């Protein structure tokens, strides 16, 4: 809940300072269904280039599968201790048929004649044809969704830990991703920090704003 005495801009910075890559979760604390539904929707609402959404998010609920994933992730305890575990995956080999599917969705949602979207469709197809590594492009889009998820979790007072330290081939095989045309790029655990996590109260180490932000013009 937002403190009535705290303005939204203050709340934003408060929560972004509060969040950290949680190293130890409390396994007895679970995210409520109501909160998870909202956090899940932050993934659905994530922005992507052209709105193409070249991704899928796999929420791993099977305890045995999560035990396997802990082995694939350098034995990081967050994989099994957190309330939820999400595998962020990109769609491999995005092509014209994926654009057609998206354009059909645009036409349906916005009740727009599909022929009126032909120019938009041609522009997207022309762009992806020129991309030298379309899978790398799709992976970058998926990281946008990961950032959205982390920020949304912080706003809801939910802890999270993004992880690239895992064997993607083994995770992909366990989930059957190659057969579905997807490949994992990151894991993210979400839940509530343990009181014993020594990293929770450490000061954030960031370069000063004037060193990383430059105004031009």
C-alpha positions as CSV (number, residue, x, y, z in Angstrom):
1,X,0.0,0.0,0.0
2,X,1.2,3.5,-0.8
3,X,1.5,5.7,2.3
4,X,-1.0,8.6,1.9
5,X,1.8,10.9,3.1
6,X,4.1,9.9,0.3
7,X,3.7,11.4,-3.2
8,X,3.9,9.1,-6.2
9,X,7.3,10.5,-7.3
10,X,8.7,9.9,-3.8
11,X,7.1,6.4,-3.7
12,X,8.8,5.5,-7.0
13,X,12.3,6.4,-5.8
14,X,11.5,4.8,-2.4
15,X,10.6,1.5,-3.9
16,X,13.5,1.5,-6.4
17,X,15.9,2.1,-3.6
18,X,14.1,-0.6,-1.5
19,X,14.5,-3.3,-4.2
20,X,17.6,-5.3,-4.6
21,X,18.6,-8.6,-6.2
22,X,17.3,-10.8,-3.4
23,X,19.7,-13.5,-2.4
24,X,17.7,-15.3,0.2
25,X,13.9,-15.6,0.1
26,X,11.5,-16.7,2.9
27,X,10.1,-20.0,1.6
28,X,7.1,-19.6,4.0
29,X,5.9,-16.4,2.4
30,X,3.9,-16.7,-0.8
31,X,2.7,-14.0,-3.2
32,X,-1.1,-13.8,-3.0
33,X,-3.1,-14.8,-6.1
34,X,-4.4,-11.2,-6.4
35,X,-0.9,-9.7,-6.3
36,X,0.5,-12.3,-8.7
37,X,-2.2,-11.7,-11.2
38,X,-1.3,-8.0,-11.3
39,X,2.5,-8.7,-11.5
40,X,1.8,-11.3,-14.2
41,X,0.0,-8.6,-16.2
42,X,3.1,-6.4,-16.1
43,X,4.6,-9.0,-18.4
44,X,1.6,-8.9,-20.7
45,X,1.8,-5.1,-20.8
46,X,5.6,-4.9,-21.4
47,X,6.6,-2.7,-24.4
48,X,8.5,-4.2,-27.3
49,X,9.7,-2.8,-30.7
50,X,6.7,-2.5,-33.0
51,X,4.7,-4.1,-30.2
52,X,5.7,-7.5,-31.7
53,X,6.2,-9.2,-28.4
54,X,8.7,-11.9,-29.5
55,X,8.6,-13.8,-26.2
56,X,6.9,-16.1,-23.8
57,X,7.1,-16.3,-20.0
58,X,7.1,-19.7,-18.3
59,X,6.0,-19.7,-14.7
60,X,7.5,-22.9,-13.1
61,X,5.3,-24.2,-10.3
62,X,6.4,-27.9,-10.3
63,X,8.7,-28.2,-7.1
64,X,10.6,-31.1,-8.7
65,X,11.3,-29.1,-11.8
66,X,12.5,-26.2,-9.7
67,X,14.8,-28.5,-7.8
68,X,16.3,-29.5,-11.2
69,X,16.6,-25.9,-12.2
70,X,18.6,-25.1,-9.0
71,X,21.2,-27.6,-10.2
72,X,21.2,-25.9,-13.6
73,X,21.6,-22.5,-11.9
74,X,24.8,-23.0,-10.0
75,X,22.8,-24.1,-6.9
76,X,21.3,-20.7,-6.3
77,X,18.8,-21.1,-3.6
78,X,16.4,-18.4,-4.9
79,X,15.3,-20.9,-7.6
80,X,13.5,-23.1,-5.0
81,X,13.0,-20.7,-2.0
82,X,11.1,-17.9,-3.8
83,X,7.3,-18.0,-4.1
84,X,7.4,-17.9,-8.0
85,X,10.0,-18.6,-10.7
86,X,9.7,-17.2,-14.2
87,X,11.7,-18.3,-17.2
88,X,12.0,-15.5,-19.7
89,X,12.3,-16.8,-23.2
90,X,12.4,-15.3,-26.7
91,X,10.8,-16.7,-29.9
92,X,13.4,-18.0,-32.2
93,X,13.5,-17.1,-35.9
94,X,10.9,-14.4,-35.9
95,X,9.6,-14.0,-39.4
96,X,6.8,-12.8,-41.7
97,X,4.3,-15.2,-40.3
98,X,4.8,-13.8,-36.8
99,X,4.2,-10.3,-38.1
100,X,1.0,-11.5,-39.8
101,X,-0.2,-13.0,-36.5
102,X,0.5,-9.7,-34.8
103,X,-1.2,-7.6,-37.4
104,X,-4.3,-9.9,-37.2
105,X,-4.3,-9.2,-33.4
106,X,-4.0,-5.5,-34.0
107,X,-6.9,-5.6,-36.4
108,X,-9.1,-7.6,-34.0
109,X,-8.3,-5.5,-30.9
110,X,-8.6,-2.1,-32.6
111,X,-11.4,-3.1,-34.9
112,X,-9.3,-1.9,-37.9
113,X,-9.6,-3.3,-41.4
114,X,-6.5,-5.5,-41.9
115,X,-5.9,-3.8,-45.3
116,X,-5.4,-0.5,-43.5
117,X,-2.5,-2.1,-41.6
118,X,-0.6,-3.3,-44.8
119,X,1.9,-0.4,-44.6
120,X,2.6,-1.1,-41.0
121,X,3.0,-4.8,-41.7
122,X,5.4,-4.2,-44.6
123,X,7.5,-1.8,-42.5
124,X,8.0,-4.5,-39.8
125,X,8.7,-7.2,-42.3
126,X,11.2,-5.0,-44.0
127,X,12.9,-4.2,-40.7
128,X,13.3,-7.8,-39.5
129,X,14.6,-8.8,-43.0
130,X,17.4,-6.4,-42.5
131,X,18.4,-7.5,-38.9
132,X,21.6,-9.5,-39.1
133,X,20.8,-11.5,-36.0
134,X,17.1,-11.7,-35.4
135,X,17.4,-14.0,-32.4
136,X,19.7,-11.5,-30.6
137,X,17.2,-8.7,-31.4
138,X,14.3,-10.8,-29.9
139,X,16.5,-11.6,-26.8
140,X,17.0,-7.9,-26.3
141,X,13.2,-7.3,-26.4
142,X,12.8,-10.0,-23.8
143,X,15.1,-8.1,-21.4
144,X,12.8,-5.1,-21.7
145,X,10.0,-7.3,-20.2
146,X,12.4,-8.4,-17.5
147,X,13.0,-4.8,-16.5
148,X,9.3,-4.1,-16.5
149,X,8.7,-7.1,-14.3
150,X,11.4,-6.0,-11.8
151,X,10.0,-2.5,-11.6
152,X,6.4,-3.7,-11.2
153,X,7.4,-6.1,-8.4
154,X,9.1,-3.2,-6.6
155,X,6.0,-1.1,-6.8
156,X,4.0,-3.9,-5.3
157,X,6.5,-4.5,-2.5
158,X,7.5,-7.9,-4.0
159,X,11.1,-8.9,-4.0
160,X,12.8,-10.3,-7.1
161,X,16.1,-11.7,-8.3
162,X,17.0,-11.8,-12.0
163,X,19.5,-14.5,-12.9
164,X,21.6,-15.1,-16.0
165,X,23.7,-17.6,-14.1
166,X,22.2,-20.9,-15.4
167,X,22.6,-23.4,-18.2
168,X,20.0,-22.3,-20.7
169,X,20.3,-25.5,-22.8
170,X,19.3,-27.7,-19.9
171,X,16.5,-25.4,-18.8
172,X,15.2,-25.3,-22.4
173,X,15.3,-29.1,-22.7
174,X,13.5,-29.5,-19.4
175,X,10.7,-27.2,-20.5
176,X,10.6,-28.5,-24.1
177,X,11.4,-25.1,-25.4
178,X,13.2,-26.1,-28.6
179,X,10.1,-28.0,-29.8
180,X,8.0,-24.8,-29.1
181,X,10.4,-22.5,-30.9
182,X,11.6,-20.6,-27.8
183,X,15.0,-20.2,-26.0
184,X,15.5,-18.9,-22.4
185,X,17.6,-15.9,-21.6
186,X,16.9,-15.3,-17.9
187,X,15.3,-16.6,-14.8
188,X,13.6,-14.4,-12.3
189,X,12.6,-15.5,-8.8
190,X,9.9,-13.5,-7.0
191,X,8.6,-13.6,-3.5
192,X,9.6,-12.0,-0.1
193,X,13.1,-11.6,1.3
194,X,14.3,-13.6,4.3
195,X,15.1,-11.6,7.4
196,X,18.4,-13.4,7.3
197,X,19.4,-12.1,3.9
198,X,22.5,-10.0,4.8
199,X,22.3,-8.2,1.5
200,X,18.9,-6.6,2.2
201,X,20.3,-3.6,4.1
202,X,23.5,-2.9,2.2
203,X,23.8,0.5,0.6
204,X,23.3,0.5,-3.2
205,X,26.4,1.0,-5.2
206,X,25.7,3.2,-8.2
207,X,27.8,5.7,-10.1
208,X,26.6,9.3,-9.5
209,X,23.9,10.6,-11.9
210,X,26.3,13.2,-13.4
211,X,28.6,10.4,-14.5
212,X,26.0,8.3,-16.2
213,X,23.5,10.8,-17.5
214,X,24.4,13.5,-19.9
215,X,22.2,16.2,-21.3
216,X,22.8,17.2,-24.9
217,X,21.6,20.5,-26.2
